[in-house]
């Protein structure tokens, strides 16, 4: 590990630790009671992006207000993005987002934050940890349990399967 990489990792871990100390109002939530939903996802893979956009349409059809935030693991974005997205250029030295759209997303008091990234992704993990959402759900990853109120454990990394699992459990919560 290079010195700069080590410094970035150290800064990231410090910012992440600060997030776990934030006092926020938590409230368990299911699909029936959630009105305002934030969806966080890795937009690098176009097939996954299409799945998330389809999921957003389903939620909107059920009368939910849905806000998306995608992350693309690229240096710069193209001009034709159809949803809120950020990239590596929008990250600070600590590997945390500095783009105002992302900071606004973190501060939105969502009833439910659905984190749809199934692999480790520092910028998305930070947003999930820092979010003021009342109920945060994500895919289980060891050592990431402080970021979520509810985690789905599954061996599948197929986004459609993960979404179905989350829907199943969110329908069962009272």
WOZIHU-V776361 format. One record per residue. N is the residue number from 1. SS is DSSP state (a for helix, b for strand, c for the rest). OMEGA is omega as a letter, one per 30 degrees, with the letter a starting at -180 (NA if undefined). Layout:
BEGIN
N;SS;OMEGA, N;SS;OMEGA
END
This chain:
BEGIN
1;c;l, 2;c;a, 3;a;l, 4;a;l, 5;a;l, 6;a;l, 7;a;l, 8;a;a, 9;a;l, 10;a;l, 11;a;l, 12;a;a, 13;a;l, 14;a;l, 15;a;l, 16;a;l, 17;a;l, 18;a;a, 19;a;a, 20;a;l, 21;c;a, 22;c;l, 23;c;l, 24;c;l, 25;c;l, 26;c;a, 27;c;a, 28;c;a, 29;c;l, 30;c;a, 31;c;a, 32;c;a, 33;c;a, 34;c;l, 35;c;a, 36;b;a, 37;b;l, 38;b;l, 39;b;a, 40;b;a, 41;b;l, 42;b;a, 43;c;a, 44;c;l, 45;c;a, 46;a;l, 47;a;l, 48;a;l, 49;a;l, 50;a;l, 51;a;a, 52;a;l, 53;a;l, 54;a;l, 55;a;l, 56;a;l, 57;a;l, 58;a;a, 59;a;l, 60;a;l, 61;a;l, 62;c;l, 63;c;a, 64;c;l, 65;b;a, 66;b;l, 67;b;l, 68;b;l, 69;b;a, 70;b;l, 71;b;l, 72;c;a, 73;c;l, 74;c;a, 75;c;a, 76;c;l, 77;c;l, 78;c;a, 79;c;a, 80;c;l, 81;c;a, 82;c;a, 83;c;l, 84;c;a, 85;b;l, 86;b;a, 87;c;a, 88;a;l, 89;a;a, 90;a;a, 91;b;l, 92;c;a, 93;c;a, 94;c;a, 95;c;l, 96;c;a, 97;b;l, 98;c;a, 99;c;a, 100;a;l, 101;a;a, 102;a;l, 103;a;l, 104;a;l, 105;a;l, 106;a;a, 107;a;a, 108;c;a, 109;c;l, 110;c;l, 111;c;a, 112;b;l, 113;b;l, 114;b;l, 115;b;a, 116;c;l, 117;c;a, 118;c;l, 119;c;l, 120;c;l, 121;c;a, 122;a;a, 123;a;l, 124;a;l, 125;a;l, 126;a;a, 127;a;l, 128;a;a, 129;a;a, 130;a;a, 131;c;l, 132;c;l, 133;c;a, 134;c;a, 135;c;a, 136;b;l, 137;b;a, 138;b;l, 139;b;a, 140;c;l, 141;c;l, 142;c;a, 143;c;l, 144;c;a, 145;a;l, 146;a;a, 147;a;a, 148;c;l, 149;c;a, 150;b;a, 151;b;l, 152;b;l, 153;c;l, 154;c;a, 155;c;a, 156;c;l, 157;c;l, 158;c;a, 159;a;l, 160;a;l, 161;a;a, 162;a;l, 163;a;l, 164;a;l, 165;a;a, 166;a;l, 167;a;a, 168;a;a, 169;a;a, 170;a;l, 171;a;a, 172;a;l, 173;c;l, 174;c;NA
END
